[in-house]
Amino acid sequence: MGECVWGAVLRVVAVQAAWALCSGQVRYSVPEEAKAGTVVGRVAQDVGLEAGEAEARRLRLVPGGRRASVEVSGASGALVVSSRLDREELCGKSAPCALRLEVLVERPLRVFHVELEVTDINDNAPIFPAAQKNITIAEFTTLPGSRFPLEGASDADIGANAQLSYTLSPSEHFSLDIQKSNEANTEPELVLTKPLDRETLAVHRLLLTASDGGRPSLTGTMELLISVLDVNDNAPQFSQSVYKVQLPENALEGTLVGRVNATDADEGSNSEVTYSSTNFMPASGRDVISVNEKTGEIRLKGALDFEEVNVFNFRIEARDQGWPSLSGHCKVVLEVLDVNDNAPEVRVTSLSVPVPEDASLGTVVALLSVRDRDSGSNGRVRCWVWPSGPFVLEATLSGSYSLVLREWLDRERVSEYEVEVRAEDGGSPSLGGRVGLRVPVSDVNDNAPSFSQAVYTVLARENNLAGAELARLWARDPDEAGNGRVSYSLWEGALGGGSGSWGSGTGSVGGVAASSYVSVEAESGVLRALRALDYEEVQVLQFEVRAVDAGEPSLCGNATVQVFVVDENDNAPALLSAAGGGAEAGSVSGEAGTLWAWASWGSPSGQVVAKIRAVDADSGYNAWLRYELWEPRGKSALFRVGLYSGEVSTARALEEADGPRQRLVIVVRDHGEPARSATATLSVSLVEGGEAALAAAAGSSSLLARSLSGGESGSGPASAAAATNVWLVVAICGVSSLFLLAVVLYGASRWAPRAAVLSGPGPTTLVCASEVGSWSYSQRHSRSLCVADGAAKSDLMVFSPNFPPPPGAAAKNTQPEPPNLLDTVSDSSLVAFIPVTQRPFPFPPLFCCPLGRCCCDTGSVPGA
């Protein structure tokens, strides 16, 4: 037993000796919150290790039971901060805060004790247990001087950094008193300095501030909420002052909205609470929401409608059963959530119809309002027009649209539009609405009357009845009502033919306007003749008919009317004054319906004795004349007449036995149906050859003298023989003069430049003769072409209708005149036929007279 005790003692002594030999103590100090990497001390140097020996002997820190936040650097052997140093976390309120560490080295193994003191800095502010403290003080029953202990603040720091002082916000009813429980701790107390009046101020709010002794000083605050109570000093208290609930508007009746709960700290009847609802905003909430007075459950008793009310605000009162009873209140906010249960509503607020067809682009046709009672995307509406047509929707204000015109209107194409304005919201599923619009288009006078033809060609026979219908004109106006009601009127134009001026634009013949010949009925457009038409007076009536509508302003259209008068055979041939045929052809003179001619005895067969000239006022075949010799039966024919030329020639040689005088009756007939005729009496005197020439000259001179003096001429060849000697001298002088004149003209024609002479339009009396007869045209537009080339060639005359081309058709119908239209015939026995185009009625062929000169006189009739 004794041996064991001594053994134990020896072991203890050995351990203490080993500790004394191997152990050493090093002290360091570092402030808290030092940054990582901060060098605390040179451990290797302080424990006596040489440079570089710390790493070789594996100098290291032995981990303890808690995080040290420091470590030994193996290379330098320094003790450095490795992580955040928080004195309050490591040591709490202990002072000083010393960390005991062990440093170990090998070869040989040694342990060094290091003590690390973490010094405090003022890094913690004072903290109250609560940010707000509620204090209830009964009015008047609590006397001044009453004390109400307050919980002090705490500061995690130590020393001067943890020494606290308190201040109270200014108040006339309260003050602050500091009580020291010991040297380190102080306790603040709230002291009532003036009685409270709940009716004056029911709640007092004060601010208690705690400041520590650090540099700089840190502070903490706590709000003191002091409620002044009446009797029954504990009122029911709700768990929440405001309850917020959300429900969709399609929630069913009886749905549980929520539950409120209020407690009363009192006991007995003072803690029994009943619930009731008050202050509904809007007032209609009373019909929708109910509150159970026992349980505080809130339920729906009516339908919700977001579009009517989207938020219900009301209060719930919890009242105890004390005397007097105390109550508590809470506020409930019920937010109604929208669902897409309303389709867009489209209404027409203004409609301006009918729309005139000349309305400008951008004209507002209608104003519309579109409303969707839903909200958010459920209430966002998209609108459009269907079918779009000439209209488009333009947004003006929120929910307001204008139906405006984007294309030009044409009532004649579309007189009325049926459109729909459609709207669709953005809900899911989306809902839509629509409204139909009827937009009639009103007419404006934008279409002028138009005739079916630009030029009307009308054929009218002369000697028609007055009032006869010539044609029926019609103009179309697509407008309606008065804008499309057409009236017709006659405009004066040009008249062709007759004795008036052709194409002068005066619209008159002999001073008579076209309206004196024809008229147009204003309503029906019927063209009627006012009087009988006479082809010999006018051949063509050209005028304009105007169609005017009843619009404002009125529009008009024109059409050219050409009335061609068709000739009737209503004129008999008329004989013209006779003309001599020259010395060889005998001579002709005449008076008092008898024609005189002289022929010499011995004239051969075929000798022209005289030429009968006649004219017919008609035209065409009605003016184509033929000549016939009327002979008594059984009498041998001494003379003959050309069928169409009117030339009287001998049928055989004349002899003295035939007697001194021959009386011939010549009948002139036209080709009309029925034919008309006239007769001429030709008295042929047979004389010697020389006497015949003198008789021809004497006959013409005596005829002129008799016409001037009015005296009577000789009644036979006896008077002519008496003046033979006198007239013989006159004849010789005249022949000489004519010969000299012919020589001069011949020389002039030889050296003069060859040219063609074109005569212009003018009033003419035209007589053309050939071997087949003669005819005349009066008041016709003619062109005479004479070619002076020194050779015997035929002269040509072209006749064209005397009326201007229709308006607008001149350029279209004008064609170059064919070069072979006019032909010159060298053989005088040939006759050239020239066609006349655009003739509305038949004409006989036109002939060229083969006389070696221009055979058509303008302005006068040969022999007149």
Stockholm file with secondary structure:
# STOCKHOLM 1.0

chainA/1-864         MGECVWGAVLRVVAVQAAWALCSGQVRYSVPEEAKAGTVVGRVAQDVGLEAGEAEARRLRLVPGGRRASVEVSGASGALVVSSRLDREELCGKSAPCALRLEVLVERPLRVFHVELEVTDINDNAPIFPAAQKNITIAEFTTLPGSRFPLEGASDADIGANAQLSYTLSPSEHFSLDIQKSNEANTEPELVLTKPLDRETLAVHRLLLTASDGGRPSLTGTMELLISVLDVNDNAPQFSQSVYKVQLPENALEGTLVGRVNATDADEGSNSEVTYSSTNFMPASGRDVISVNEKTGEIRLKGALDFEEVNVFNFRIEARDQGWPSLSGHCKVVLEVLDVNDNAPEVRVTSLSVPVPEDASLGTVVALLSVRDRDSGSNGRVRCWVWPSGPFVLEATLSGSYSLVLREWLDRERVSEYEVEVRAEDGGSPSLGGRVGLRVPVSDVNDNAPSFSQAVYTVLARENNLAGAELARLWARDPDEAGNGRVSYSLWEGALGGGSGSWGSGTGSVGGVAASSYVSVEAESGVLRALRALDYEEVQVLQFEVRAVDAGEPSLCGNATVQVFVVDENDNAPALLSAAGGGAEAGSVSGEAGTLWAWASWGSPSGQVVAKIRAVDADSGYNAWLRYELWEPRGKSALFRVGLYSGEVSTARALEEADGPRQRLVIVVRDHGEPARSATATLSVSLVEGGEAALAAAAGSSSLLARSLSGGESGSGPASAAAATNVWLVVAICGVSSLFLLAVVLYGASRWAPRAAVLSGPGPTTLVCASEVGSWSYSQRHSRSLCVADGAAKSDLMVFSPNFPPPPGAAAKNTQPEPPNLLDTVSDSSLVAFIPVTQRPFPFPPLFCCPLGRCCCDTGSVPGA
#=GR chainA/1-864 SS CHHHHHHHHHHHHHHHHHHHHHCCEEEEEEETTCCTTCEEECHHHHTTCCTTHHHHTTCEEECCSSCCSEEECTTTCCEEECSCCCHHHHHTTCSSCEEEEEEEETTTTEEEEEEEEEECCSCCCCBCSCSEEEEEEETTTSCTTCEEECCCCBCSSCGGGGCCEEEECCCSSEEEEEEESSSSCEEEEEEECSCCCTTTCSEEEEEEEEECSSSSCCEEEEEEEEEEECSSCCCCEESCSEEEEEEETTCCTTCEEEECCEECSSCGGGGCCEEEEEEEESGGGGGTEEECTTTCEEEECSCCCTTTCSEEEEEEEEECSSSSCCEEEEEEEEEEECCSCCCCEEEEEEECCSEETTCCTTCEEEEEEEECSSCGGGGCEEEEEESCTTEEEEEEETTEEEEEECSCCCTTTCSEEEEEEEEEESSSSCCEEEEEEEEEEECCSCCCCEESCSEEEEEEETTCCTTCEEEECCEECCSCGGGGCEEEEEEEEEEESSSSCTTCSSCEETTEEGGGTEEECTTTCEEEESSCCCTTTCSEEEEEEEEEESSSSCCEEEEEEEEEEECCSCCCCEECCCCCCCSTTCEEEEETTEEEEEEETTCCTTCEEEECCEECSSCGGGGCEEEEEECCTTCCCSEEECTTTCEEEESSCCCGGGCSEEEEEEEEEESSSSCCEEEEEEEEEEECHHHHHHHHHHHHHHHHHHHHHCCCCCSSHHHHHHTHHHHHHHHHHHHHHHHHHHHHHHHHHHHSCCCEEECCCCCCEEEEEETTEEEEEESCEEEEEEECSSSCCCCEEEEECSSCCCTTTHHHHCCCCCTTSSCCCSCTTCCCCBCCCSCSSCCCCBCCCCSSSCCCCSSSCTTC
#=GC SS_cons         CHHHHHHHHHHHHHHHHHHHHHCCEEEEEEETTCCTTCEEECHHHHTTCCTTHHHHTTCEEECCSSCCSEEECTTTCCEEECSCCCHHHHHTTCSSCEEEEEEEETTTTEEEEEEEEEECCSCCCCBCSCSEEEEEEETTTSCTTCEEECCCCBCSSCGGGGCCEEEECCCSSEEEEEEESSSSCEEEEEEECSCCCTTTCSEEEEEEEEECSSSSCCEEEEEEEEEEECSSCCCCEESCSEEEEEEETTCCTTCEEEECCEECSSCGGGGCCEEEEEEEESGGGGGTEEECTTTCEEEECSCCCTTTCSEEEEEEEEECSSSSCCEEEEEEEEEEECCSCCCCEEEEEEECCSEETTCCTTCEEEEEEEECSSCGGGGCEEEEEESCTTEEEEEEETTEEEEEECSCCCTTTCSEEEEEEEEEESSSSCCEEEEEEEEEEECCSCCCCEESCSEEEEEEETTCCTTCEEEECCEECCSCGGGGCEEEEEEEEEEESSSSCTTCSSCEETTEEGGGTEEECTTTCEEEESSCCCTTTCSEEEEEEEEEESSSSCCEEEEEEEEEEECCSCCCCEECCCCCCCSTTCEEEEETTEEEEEEETTCCTTCEEEECCEECSSCGGGGCEEEEEECCTTCCCSEEECTTTCEEEESSCCCGGGCSEEEEEEEEEESSSSCCEEEEEEEEEEECHHHHHHHHHHHHHHHHHHHHHCCCCCSSHHHHHHTHHHHHHHHHHHHHHHHHHHHHHHHHHHHSCCCEEECCCCCCEEEEEETTEEEEEESCEEEEEEECSSSCCCCEEEEECSSCCCTTTHHHHCCCCCTTSSCCCSCTTCCCCBCCCSCSSCCCCBCCCCSSSCCCCSSSCTTC
//
